Amino acid sequence: MSVPKKTVSAADMQEEWVQVQAAQRDPARFEPLYRRYYDPIFRFVYRRTEDEDLTADLCSQVFLKALQRIQDYEHRGVPFSAWLYRIASNEVSQHYRSNPQDRVVSVDDARISDLAEEFFEDDYEHLQKYLSAALNQLNEKDLQLIEMRFFEQRPFKEIAEIMNVTESNAKVKTYRILEKLKYHLRSVAERGV
Amino acid sequence: MKNDYRIKYNRQEPSREEVSKHMDFASLLDRHQETAGKVRRLQTFRRWGYRAAAAAAIALAIVAAWPWLNPGARSADPEAFFAQQPCLNPPAAGWKSTPVVNKVNADQGGVIEYPSGSRLVIPAYAFMDDRGQRIGGEVEIHYRELHDYVDFFVDGVPMRYDSNGRAYHLESAGMIEIFALQNGQAVKLNPQNPLQVELVSAIYTQDFFSLPSLLVYQLDTLDRNWQYRQPDAVSWLGGDPSSDDPIALEQHKWEKRLAALEQDRQARIRALEATAPVPDKPVKPEEARGERPTLELDFLSGDIALAPGSDISPSELERLHGKAIWEIAPESAQFDERALQVTWEQVKLRRLEGRNYELTLIHPKNQLTLVVRPALMGDDYRRALAVYERQVLEYESALAARTTQLEAQRQAIEDGFGRQYNELQREFGHFMDGLANEGNLRERLLRRRILHRFTINGTGFWNCARPLAPAAQTATARYVDEQGNAIDNQTAFVVNRGENTVYRYLAAPNAPLALHPDREQLIWVVLPDKELAMARRMPGEEPRDAYTFTLHKTGKQLNTAEEVRRALQFK
């Protein structure tokens, strides 16, 4: 599987940290960060929700929480975006806590081939046929990791930053979830679900 | 688990223009200012109280009016109320303890010993700057210990722990806060070189002889939640036999009796195992890889002697690796291959991990150390493999026979130990029952010193704790002052006797509160002039759905954590 690199240079992070410090002094100076990250956060939420209006509501909540908590933000050598994604991820989980069946998972055909590669699965149609049933066996946290890694092609470093774990921990978790997913794929295929 | 996610394939995403239509920074800022305004009003209300110390007349007016000052900010939603407060929220200025500051050379590391008996072991290169670059030079370590519910309260440390959506409270057995500065700037810990902490604390235990099961959590102030990091390696710190303290001497006496039982058990098990030695595990032969340099070492012919310091004999080598050639392992350091042409007089061979050996080739003027492993070629390897497979079967069967032979006797030793242990516990129970409880003697005896060992790779708060399940009984509560005036939009703090944690609730009409019916509870709020208003709820009261707590003022301004501690004691 080839994953495009999404890295933030040290110089960019430094510049961003200066902007965050400015926003800590004056909330109005949060605007450049808001403008930079609105689109990626919107898409992150949209891929997990039903429609644009709900996405816009949740997004607005994400940025409000970010502004409310920016005083507590400390630079830890990871991009500011990781913190925003974490808030967004929590906001989505919170929203669907009472109605998990409404949680949306957006999958592109092109990305299924990456999963097929992981499973050494030649029969692409077989995978596509049973993938939904197998994904339904995962809890929301496990699902999030599969989404970020395979459906959004995020590098492990970024996933680790969003999930607040080490990179090796993110890899181990992914491996375990893939094993679970393989098992569920086999079971649902046997049952013909 | 079966979910029913709505899985959508090849969904069309909105365009950049469509997304940007939803952007509205001005409205976001308005909403932020609106919510921040509410918090500010609450904070202003408190600051007003501090200034009042210098203006008594105003202060009196504020104290009299404080429950009604801010009706606009009233909220009965605890989640919303606490979400607007800082994660670390000390209730008043001047109550927190100050950290102990030590300097350490970051290039070398060091060990810091604290008066509490705790230690911090700092490896070399344990610090980095906010770019993740390793730093050297002098670094200041700021360190504090927080031990009881009063410490957590005055520091404003949240004790709630959300684990996968389920809310617990962490009962702490000891907490530290640590941060590091260089030239006044905060530096971070290098996750590759974690610090080792040996934290000494004292815990109240119902079971004198059993170690508690504790976990280590780190406070994530961004997530506003504790994160589980590792198990807490705990051990009792014995009572000091040279102490003049009768409690320490008594503790030592009982610890000594348990240690004697444990030693006796271990000696019996060792003696039992010596009656049937463990069979030698066969060593799997390895096939020579061909691409690595090899050595032929024939110790039996007398061409080469095994030097003193070797931990294997020539006959053992013959038995284990008779026809092997010695392959230089990839783990071996680089060496000059001309060394293989030299006639070496002696070799020293020491076992390493796995199949590897450390081989030292010795000449009067020189020596060379390599990592080698025995390997076989062709038919020798295949024959050895067949022998190995047979030996494995024999080994496993011998091991099983040994286990069967020893099991009954081992169980008898364990049963005997169990009986003696139970007897010791019974005796201790009788001793405790007969003890007069003057000066809380019993509680003091059950308060044992404990050592927590864990590693830290980040600054901030670290907590050795266990999660307490949510209380089974919940009720609603209202809080009033001595004149019956409602107290609301404040944090109410609650402590259950015997639990080392602090619960925070919103004091508001009909706000929820969890109750532990069998425990005495202290309930209090902080008044603007650094006073507390408190109530006690005694155990055994008939549970109710709704409570009204009348909070009584402590009657004086509390200026230090010690004054707060005295005010918040259970009688």
Contacts between the chains, C-beta under 8 A, distances in Angstrom:
chain1	res1	chain2	res2	distance
A	10	B	131	5.6
A	13	B	131	7.8
A	14	B	131	7.3
A	17	B	130	7.5
A	27	B	29	6.3
A	27	B	32	5.7
A	27	B	33	7.5
A	27	B	36	7.7
A	28	B	29	6.3
A	30	B	25	7.9
A	30	B	29	7.8
A	31	B	25	5.1
A	34	B	23	7.5
A	34	B	25	5.3
A	34	B	28	6.9
A	35	B	23	7.3
A	35	B	25	7.4
A	38	B	19	7.1
A	38	B	20	7.5
A	38	B	22	7.9
A	38	B	23	5.1
A	39	B	16	6.3
A	39	B	19	5.2
A	39	B	20	7.2
A	42	B	14	7.8
A	42	B	19	4.8
A	42	B	22	6.8
A	43	B	13	6.2
A	43	B	19	7.2
A	46	B	13	6.6
A	46	B	14	6.9
A	47	B	11	7.7
A	47	B	13	7.7
A	50	B	6	7.4
A	52	B	14	5.9
A	52	B	18	7.2
A	52	B	22	7.3
A	55	B	22	7.8
A	56	B	22	4.0
A	59	B	22	6.8
A	60	B	22	7.9
A	60	B	24	7.7
A	60	B	27	7.8
A	60	B	28	6.5
A	60	B	31	7.8
A	63	B	28	5.5
A	64	B	28	6.2
A	64	B	31	5.6
A	64	B	32	6.1
A	64	B	35	7.5
A	67	B	28	6.9
A	67	B	29	7.8
A	67	B	32	4.6
A	68	B	32	6.7
A	68	B	35	6.5
A	68	B	36	7.4
A	68	B	83	7.5
A	68	B	84	7.0
A	69	B	222	6.9
A	69	B	224	7.9
A	71	B	86	7.1
A	72	B	86	6.7
A	72	B	87	5.8
A	72	B	221	5.1
A	72	B	222	6.0
A	72	B	224	8.0
A	73	B	222	6.5
A	74	B	186	7.9
A	74	B	221	7.7
A	74	B	222	7.8
A	75	B	130	5.0
A	76	B	130	7.4
A	76	B	188	6.9
A	77	B	128	8.0
A	77	B	130	6.1
A	77	B	131	6.4
A	77	B	132	4.4
A	77	B	188	7.2
A	83	B	222	6.4
A	86	B	222	7.6
A	86	B	223	7.3
A	90	B	223	7.9
A	97	B	165	6.5
A	100	B	3	5.7
A	100	B	4	7.8
A	100	B	5	7.6
A	101	B	3	7.0
A	101	B	4	4.3
A	101	B	5	7.3
A	101	B	6	7.5
A	102	B	6	6.6
A	103	B	3	7.7
A	103	B	5	5.1
A	103	B	6	6.9
A	104	B	5	7.1
A	104	B	6	4.8
A	104	B	7	7.8
A	104	B	8	5.9
A	105	B	5	4.9
A	105	B	6	7.1
A	105	B	7	4.7
A	105	B	8	7.0
A	106	B	8	5.4
A	106	B	11	4.9
A	107	B	7	6.2
A	107	B	8	7.1
A	107	B	9	5.4
A	107	B	10	7.8
A	108	B	9	7.4
A	108	B	10	5.7
A	109	B	9	6.6
A	109	B	10	5.7
A	131	B	7	7.7
A	132	B	5	8.0
A	132	B	7	4.5
A	135	B	5	6.3
A	135	B	7	6.2
A	136	B	2	6.2
A	136	B	3	4.8
A	136	B	4	6.1
A	136	B	5	5.8
A	136	B	7	7.9
A	137	B	1	6.2
A	137	B	2	6.6
A	137	B	3	7.5
A	138	B	1	7.7
A	138	B	3	7.4
A	139	B	1	5.9
A	139	B	3	7.6
A	140	B	3	7.7
A	141	B	164	7.7
A	143	B	5	7.0
A	164	B	220	6.7
A	164	B	223	6.8
A	164	B	227	7.0
A	166	B	191	7.3
